[in-house]
């Protein structure tokens, strides 16, 4: 009986249909907020404020960006943010951003959250 319960529990946990999609706001708080802010009325932190980042030119706000990011010519859309978050230093060698997000679902959730931050 106990073995059957354990097997049923393991099957339930492993079933993808029961998995909740990651929450972008929570992931932002956990992974990004120690350096970045996400509200219009807050100043930059260690990293730039990310409120309204989707659609914006890279290095276009009042923050001390690296020369590499200023010269990158990037525009922050969903695809560019996804590539950047996979490997910031690979996309823009010399950037100050040291953190990557390897999980595609987490990246998508964070980017969706950032896209929701509009005036």
ROROTOR-944968 format. One record per atom (N, C-alpha, C): residue in three letters; z, x, y; residue number from 1. Coordinates in pm, 1 decimal, always signed. Layout:
N
   miba         pz         px         py   segu
    ALA          Z          X          Y    NUM
...
***
This chain:
119
   miba         pz         px         py   segu
    UNK       +0.0      +83.2     -119.2      1
    UNK       +0.0       +0.0       +0.0      1
    UNK       +0.0      +87.1     +124.7      1
    UNK      +88.6     +187.2     +127.6      2
    UNK      +96.5     +274.9     +244.1      2
    UNK      -34.0     +351.9     +263.8      2
    UNK      -95.7     +399.5     +156.0      3
    UNK     -221.8     +471.7     +165.4      3
    UNK     -330.6     +382.6     +223.2      3
    UNK     -336.5     +258.5     +181.2      4
    UNK     -435.7     +164.6     +233.3      4
    UNK     -415.5     +142.0     +382.6      4
    UNK     -290.4     +131.2     +424.5      5
    UNK     -261.5     +112.3     +566.7      5
    UNK     -307.0     +234.0     +647.6      5
    UNK     -278.5     +354.3     +598.3      6
    UNK     -317.6     +476.5     +667.7      6
    UNK     -469.2     +485.9     +676.9      6
    UNK     -540.6     +453.9     +568.3      7
    UNK     -686.6     +456.7     +570.5      7
    UNK     -742.3     +353.5     +667.8      7
    UNK     -684.1     +234.0     +672.0      8
    UNK     -729.0     +130.2     +763.8      8
    UNK     -703.3     +173.7     +908.0      8
    UNK     -588.7     +232.9     +933.0      9
    UNK     -555.5     +280.8    +1067.1      9
    UNK     -651.7     +391.6    +1109.3      9
    UNK     -680.4     +483.8    +1021.7     10
    UNK     -772.6     +592.7    +1053.0     10
    UNK     -912.0     +539.0    +1082.1     10
    UNK     -958.0     +440.8    +1006.8     11
    UNK    -1089.1     +381.4    +1030.5     11
    UNK    -1093.1     +310.2    +1165.0     11
    UNK     -985.5     +244.7    +1201.4     12
    UNK     -978.2     +174.0    +1329.3     12
    UNK     -982.8     +271.7    +1445.4     12
    UNK     -909.0     +379.9    +1434.5     13
    UNK     -906.6     +480.1    +1541.1     13
    UNK    -1042.4     +547.6    +1555.1     13
    UNK    -1110.1     +572.6    +1446.1     14
    UNK    -1237.5     +643.7    +1448.4     14
    UNK    -1354.5     +554.6    +1487.9     14
    UNK    -1337.5     +424.0    +1492.4     15
    UNK    -1446.2     +333.0    +1524.1     15
    UNK    -1482.2     +342.6    +1670.9     15
    UNK    -1606.5     +383.1    +1702.5     16
    UNK    -1645.1     +398.0    +1841.8     16
    UNK    -1635.8     +268.5    +1921.9     16
    UNK    -1651.8     +154.8    +1858.2     17
    UNK    -1649.0      +27.3    +1929.4     17
    UNK    -1512.4       +1.1    +1993.1     17
    UNK    -1407.6      +62.4    +1941.0     18
    UNK    -1274.8      +39.0    +1997.1     18
    UNK    -1241.3     +136.1    +2109.4     18
    UNK    -1323.9     +239.6    +2126.4     19
    UNK    -1295.5     +339.2    +2229.4     19
    UNK    -1326.1     +281.7    +2367.4     19
    UNK    -1236.1     +305.0    +2460.2     20
    UNK    -1255.7     +262.4    +2597.8     20
    UNK    -1334.0     +370.2    +2672.1     20
    UNK    -1426.5     +329.0    +2758.8     21
    UNK    -1495.6     +431.4    +2837.4     21
    UNK    -1396.8     +498.9    +2932.0     21
    UNK    -1420.2     +623.3    +2964.2     22
    UNK    -1326.9     +691.7    +3053.8     22
    UNK    -1326.7     +627.1    +3192.0     22
    UNK    -1212.5     +629.7    +3256.3     23
    UNK    -1197.1     +573.7    +3390.3     23
    UNK    -1216.1     +685.9    +3492.4     23
    UNK    -1319.4     +673.0    +3575.5     24
    UNK    -1353.2     +778.1    +3670.2     24
    UNK    -1244.7     +806.3    +3772.2     24
    UNK    -1178.0     +701.4    +3821.9     25
    UNK    -1070.9     +722.1    +3920.4     25
    UNK     -955.8     +800.3    +3858.3     25
    UNK     -919.5     +766.4    +3737.0     26
    UNK     -810.6     +839.4    +3669.5     26
    UNK     -851.6     +983.6    +3641.2     26
    UNK     -974.9    +1001.8    +3596.3     27
    UNK    -1022.4    +1137.9    +3570.6     27
    UNK    -1025.9    +1219.4    +3698.7     27
    UNK    -1068.1    +1156.5    +3809.2     28
    UNK    -1068.3    +1226.9    +3937.1     28
    UNK     -926.5    +1271.8    +3971.5     28
    UNK     -830.7    +1181.9    +3958.4     29
    UNK     -691.6    +1218.5    +3989.9     29
    UNK     -643.4    +1332.4    +3900.4     29
    UNK     -679.6    +1328.7    +3771.9     30
    UNK     -632.7    +1429.5    +3677.4     30
    UNK     -703.3    +1563.7    +3694.2     30
    UNK     -835.3    +1560.4    +3717.7     31
    UNK     -915.1    +1682.5    +3710.6     31
    UNK     -959.5    +1737.9    +3844.8     31
    UNK     -962.6    +1654.0    +3948.9     32
    UNK    -1026.1    +1695.9    +4074.4     32
    UNK     -933.2    +1695.1    +4194.8     32
    UNK     -834.0    +1606.4    +4193.3     33
    UNK     -755.0    +1582.1    +4314.8     33
    UNK     -664.9    +1698.3    +4354.6     33
    UNK     -644.2    +1795.4    +4267.9     34
    UNK     -563.4    +1909.6    +4309.4     34
    UNK     -638.0    +1995.4    +4411.8     34
    UNK     -770.2    +1979.5    +4418.8     35
    UNK     -849.7    +2054.4    +4517.3     35
    UNK     -924.1    +1963.9    +4615.3     35
    UNK     -965.2    +1846.4    +4569.7     36
    UNK    -1050.1    +1757.9    +4649.8     36
    UNK     -977.7    +1629.3    +4688.8     36
    UNK    -1012.6    +1576.5    +4805.4     37
    UNK     -966.2    +1444.7    +4847.0     37
    UNK    -1081.5    +1346.3    +4829.2     37
    UNK    -1048.0    +1217.5    +4828.1     38
    UNK    -1148.8    +1115.1    +4800.4     38
    UNK    -1141.1     +995.3    +4894.0     38
    UNK    -1073.7    +1010.2    +5007.2     39
    UNK    -1066.7     +901.8    +5104.5     39
    UNK    -1117.5     +952.2    +5238.7     39
    UNK    -1181.0     +863.1    +5314.2     40
    UNK    -1247.4     +901.4    +5438.8     40
    UNK    -1152.9     +961.4    +5540.4     40
    UNK    -1030.4     +917.2    +5542.3     41
    UNK     -938.7     +959.7    +5648.0     41
    UNK     -852.9    +1080.1    +5611.1     41
    UNK     -882.8    +1145.1    +5501.9     42
    UNK     -803.1    +1261.9    +5462.0     42
    UNK     -882.9    +1388.8    +5483.0     42
    UNK     -819.3    +1494.1    +5528.4     43
    UNK     -890.7    +1620.0    +5550.1     43
    UNK     -925.8    +1687.8    +5417.9     43
    UNK    -1006.1    +1791.3    +5427.6     44
    UNK    -1039.5    +1868.3    +5308.5     44
    UNK     -914.0    +1936.1    +5257.4     44
    UNK     -917.4    +1972.8    +5132.1     45
    UNK     -807.3    +2046.8    +5072.0     45
    UNK     -856.3    +2186.6    +5040.3     45
    UNK     -823.7    +2233.6    +4922.2     46
    UNK     -875.7    +2362.4    +4875.9     46
    UNK    -1027.6    +2352.5    +4864.9     46
    UNK    -1074.8    +2233.0    +4825.3     47
    UNK    -1217.7    +2204.1    +4819.3     47
    UNK    -1251.3    +2095.6    +4919.4     47
    UNK    -1378.9    +2066.2    +4937.3     48
    UNK    -1418.4    +1966.1    +5036.9     48
    UNK    -1378.5    +1824.2    +4998.0     48
    UNK    -1368.2    +1738.4    +5099.1     49
    UNK    -1345.9    +1596.0    +5077.2     49
    UNK    -1471.7    +1539.9    +5011.5     49
    UNK    -1457.0    +1462.8    +4905.4     50
    UNK    -1572.0    +1410.6    +4830.9     50
    UNK    -1603.0    +1265.1    +4861.9     50
    UNK    -1537.1    +1207.1    +4960.9     51
    UNK    -1569.3    +1070.1    +5001.1     51
    UNK    -1712.1    +1069.4    +5056.1     51
    UNK    -1797.9     +984.6    +5000.9     52
    UNK    -1936.7     +974.8    +5045.6     52
    UNK    -2025.9    +1089.6    +5002.4     52
    UNK    -1984.5    +1164.8    +4902.1     53
    UNK    -2061.0    +1282.5    +4860.6     53
    UNK    -2197.5    +1245.7    +4801.6     53
    UNK    -2207.6    +1134.4    +4729.9     54
    UNK    -2334.4    +1098.1    +4667.3     54
    UNK    -2434.0    +1058.8    +4775.9     54
    UNK    -2545.5    +1129.8    +4780.0     55
    UNK    -2648.9    +1109.3    +4880.2     55
    UNK    -2644.2    +1212.2    +4992.0     55
    UNK    -2539.1    +1290.5    +4997.2     56
    UNK    -2519.6    +1387.5    +5103.5     56
    UNK    -2584.0    +1522.2    +5065.9     56
    UNK    -2629.0    +1596.2    +5166.4     57
    UNK    -2675.0    +1732.6    +5143.9     57
    UNK    -2555.5    +1819.2    +5106.4     57
    UNK    -2574.8    +1913.0    +5015.0     58
    UNK    -2467.4    +2006.1    +4977.9     58
    UNK    -2428.4    +2088.6    +5099.0     58
    UNK    -2300.3    +2114.7    +5111.7     59
    UNK    -2244.9    +2200.7    +5216.8     59
    UNK    -2270.1    +2145.7    +5357.1     59
    UNK    -2265.0    +2013.8    +5371.8     60
    UNK    -2297.9    +1952.9    +5501.5     60
    UNK    -2177.6    +1894.0    +5574.4     60
    UNK    -2057.3    +1920.1    +5526.9     61
    UNK    -1938.5    +1868.8    +5596.0     61
    UNK    -1857.1    +1985.5    +5652.8     61
    UNK    -1751.0    +1952.3    +5719.3     62
    UNK    -1664.9    +2051.8    +5781.3     62
    UNK    -1573.2    +2113.9    +5675.4     62
    UNK    -1623.5    +2216.4    +5610.9     63
    UNK    -1549.6    +2287.0    +5507.0     63
    UNK    -1608.9    +2427.8    +5499.7     63
    UNK    -1533.7    +2524.1    +5456.4     64
    UNK    -1580.4    +2662.4    +5444.0     64
    UNK    -1654.3    +2686.4    +5313.8     64
    UNK    -1775.1    +2631.8    +5303.1     65
    UNK    -1855.6    +2646.5    +5182.1     65
    UNK    -1900.2    +2791.1    +5161.3     65
    UNK    -1931.6    +2823.9    +5038.3     66
    UNK    -1985.7    +2956.4    +5008.0     66
    UNK    -2127.0    +2966.9    +5065.5     66
    UNK    -2169.2    +3087.9    +5099.6     67
    UNK    -2307.9    +3105.7    +5144.4     67
    UNK    -2408.6    +3056.9    +5039.8     67
    UNK    -2374.5    +3073.8    +4912.3     68
    UNK    -2465.0    +3030.8    +4805.0     68
    UNK    -2486.8    +2879.8    +4807.1     68
    UNK    -2381.3    +2802.7    +4824.9     69
    UNK    -2396.7    +2656.9    +4828.3     69
    UNK    -2468.4    +2613.0    +4955.8     69
    UNK    -2436.9    +2678.5    +5067.8     70
    UNK    -2506.2    +2644.9    +5193.1     70
    UNK    -2655.9    +2668.9    +5180.6     70
    UNK    -2695.4    +2772.8    +5109.1     71
    UNK    -2837.3    +2807.7    +5094.2     71
    UNK    -2905.3    +2735.5    +4978.4     71
    UNK    -2830.8    +2656.1    +4901.6     72
    UNK    -2884.8    +2597.1    +4778.5     72
    UNK    -2992.0    +2490.8    +4801.7     72
    UNK    -2986.5    +2421.0    +4912.8     73
    UNK    -3082.5    +2313.7    +4937.7     73
    UNK    -3059.8    +2189.8    +4852.3     73
    UNK    -2947.0    +2182.8    +4785.0     74
    UNK    -2919.1    +2068.6    +4697.1     74
    UNK    -2884.5    +1943.7    +4777.0     74
    UNK    -2916.6    +1829.6    +4719.1     75
    UNK    -2869.0    +1700.9    +4768.4     75
    UNK    -2788.7    +1641.6    +4653.5     75
    UNK    -2669.4    +1591.8    +4683.8     76
    UNK    -2579.5    +1540.9    +4579.9     76
    UNK    -2619.4    +1399.7    +4539.0     76
    UNK    -2702.1    +1391.1    +4435.7     77
    UNK    -2729.4    +1263.5    +4370.4     77
    UNK    -2665.5    +1270.6    +4232.0     77
    UNK    -2677.8    +1165.8    +4156.3     78
    UNK    -2610.8    +1163.2    +4024.8     78
    UNK    -2658.5    +1275.9    +3933.8     78
    UNK    -2788.6    +1300.0    +3931.0     79
    UNK    -2842.7    +1403.8    +3842.8     79
    UNK    -2796.1    +1542.7    +3885.1     79
    UNK    -2798.3    +1569.9    +4015.5     80
    UNK    -2755.8    +1701.1    +4064.4     80
    UNK    -2606.8    +1721.8    +4040.3     80
    UNK    -2526.8    +1618.6    +4066.7     81
    UNK    -2383.2    +1630.1    +4038.9     81
    UNK    -2357.6    +1655.1    +3891.0     81
    UNK    -2434.1    +1588.8    +3805.0     82
    UNK    -2416.7    +1609.1    +3661.2     82
    UNK    -2446.6    +1754.5    +3624.7     82
    UNK    -2557.0    +1807.2    +3672.7     83
    UNK    -2592.1    +1947.2    +3643.7     83
    UNK    -2487.4    +2043.1    +3701.0     83
    UNK    -2439.4    +2013.8    +3820.6     84
    UNK    -2339.1    +2099.4    +3884.0     84
    UNK    -2209.0    +2099.2    +3804.6     84
    UNK    -2163.7    +1980.8    +3764.6     85
    UNK    -2036.5    +1971.9    +3692.5     85
    UNK    -2042.5    +2032.2    +3552.9     85
    UNK    -2160.7    +2039.6    +3493.1     86
    UNK    -2174.5    +2106.9    +3363.4     86
    UNK    -2142.4    +2255.4    +3378.2     86
    UNK    -2190.4    +2314.4    +3485.1     87
    UNK    -2168.4    +2457.3    +3508.7     87
    UNK    -2197.1    +2491.7    +3652.8     87
    UNK    -2099.1    +2474.5    +3740.2     88
    UNK    -2122.4    +2499.5    +3882.8     88
    UNK    -2179.7    +2638.2    +3911.9     88
    UNK    -2124.0    +2740.3    +3847.7     89
    UNK    -2168.0    +2876.5    +3875.3     89
    UNK    -2303.2    +2907.7    +3813.0     89
    UNK    -2342.9    +2831.2    +3712.3     90
    UNK    -2475.8    +2848.4    +3654.4     90
    UNK    -2582.1    +2787.8    +3746.0     90
    UNK    -2550.7    +2671.4    +3805.4     91
    UNK    -2646.5    +2605.9    +3894.6     91
    UNK    -2652.2    +2675.9    +4030.1     91
    UNK    -2537.2    +2715.8    +4081.8     92
    UNK    -2529.6    +2780.9    +4213.0     92
    UNK    -2445.3    +2907.8    +4198.2     92
    UNK    -2507.5    +3017.3    +4154.2     93
    UNK    -2431.9    +3142.1    +4142.8     93
    UNK    -2372.5    +3179.3    +4278.4     93
    UNK    -2243.1    +3206.1    +4278.2     94
    UNK    -2174.1    +3239.9    +4402.0     94
    UNK    -2097.7    +3124.0    +4462.9     94
    UNK    -2105.6    +3006.1    +4401.9     95
    UNK    -2027.6    +2893.4    +4452.7     95
    UNK    -1878.6    +2920.2    +4435.2     95
    UNK    -1798.0    +2852.9    +4514.4     96
    UNK    -1652.0    +2865.2    +4501.3     96
    UNK    -1597.2    +2776.5    +4389.3     96
    UNK    -1675.9    +2679.9    +4344.7     97
    UNK    -1629.2    +2580.6    +4246.5     97
    UNK    -1617.7    +2645.1    +4107.6     97
    UNK    -1494.8    +2662.8    +4056.1     98
    UNK    -1478.4    +2730.0    +3927.4     98
    UNK    -1466.9    +2635.7    +3807.7     98
    UNK    -1453.2    +2506.0    +3832.6     99
    UNK    -1420.5    +2411.5    +3726.6     99
    UNK    -1546.3    +2338.9    +3679.4     99
    UNK    -1561.3    +2326.9    +3548.6    100
    UNK    -1670.9    +2248.5    +3492.0    100
    UNK    -1612.4    +2132.5    +3411.6    100
    UNK    -1696.8    +2035.0    +3384.1    101
    UNK    -1657.5    +1920.0    +3302.0    101
    UNK    -1757.6    +1914.3    +3188.2    101
    UNK    -1716.8    +1955.7    +3069.7    102
    UNK    -1809.8    +1967.2    +2957.6    102
    UNK    -1842.2    +1833.6    +2891.7    102
    UNK    -1751.4    +1738.7    +2896.4    103
    UNK    -1771.6    +1610.0    +2830.3    103
    UNK    -1863.3    +1520.2    +2913.6    103
    UNK    -1976.7    +1480.0    +2856.3    104
    UNK    -2076.9    +1400.2    +2928.3    104
    UNK    -2021.7    +1265.6    +2974.6    104
    UNK    -1941.3    +1200.3    +2892.4    105
    UNK    -1884.7    +1069.9    +2930.6    105
    UNK    -1787.1    +1085.4    +3046.9    105
    UNK    -1709.1    +1190.7    +3046.2    106
    UNK    -1616.8    +1215.1    +3157.3    106
    UNK    -1693.5    +1246.8    +3285.0    106
    UNK    -1798.4    +1329.5    +3273.6    107
    UNK    -1881.1    +1358.9    +3391.8    107
    UNK    -1940.7    +1231.4    +3448.7    107
    UNK    -1996.4    +1147.7    +3362.3    108
    UNK    -2058.0    +1023.1    +3407.4    108
    UNK    -1956.5     +933.1    +3476.7    108
    UNK    -1836.0     +927.0    +3423.7    109
    UNK    -1731.5     +843.1    +3484.2    109
    UNK    -1688.8     +897.7    +3620.2    109
    UNK    -1673.4    +1028.6    +3630.0    110
    UNK    -1636.0    +1089.6    +3758.0    110
    UNK    -1746.1    +1066.8    +3861.1    110
    UNK    -1871.1    +1084.9    +3821.2    111
    UNK    -1983.5    +1065.8    +3913.2    111
    UNK    -1993.9     +919.9    +3956.3    111
    UNK    -1974.1     +827.5    +3863.6    112
    UNK    -1976.0     +684.6    +3900.3    112
    UNK    -1865.4     +653.9    +4000.4    112
    UNK    -1749.4     +712.5    +3980.5    113
    UNK    -1640.1     +693.2    +4075.5    113
    UNK    -1678.1     +750.5    +4212.2    113
    UNK    -1731.4     +871.8    +4215.2    114
    UNK    -1772.1     +932.4    +4341.8    114
    UNK    -1878.3     +846.5    +4412.6    114
    UNK    -1970.6     +789.2    +4334.5    115
    UNK    -2075.8     +704.3    +4391.6    115
    UNK    -2017.3     +576.1    +4452.6    115
    UNK    -1900.8     +534.5    +4405.4    116
    UNK    -1838.8     +412.8    +4458.0    116
    UNK    -1767.1     +437.5    +4590.5    116
    UNK    -1749.3     +561.3    +4628.5    117
    UNK    -1675.4     +596.9    +4749.7    117
    UNK    -1770.2     +593.2    +4868.8    117
    UNK    -1780.4     +478.7    +4930.5    118
    UNK    -1873.7     +457.6    +5042.2    118
    UNK    -1801.1     +400.0    +5161.8    118
    UNK    -1856.2     +420.0    +5276.8    119
    UNK    -1802.5     +362.5    +5400.4    119
    UNK    -1834.4     +216.0    +5408.6    119
***
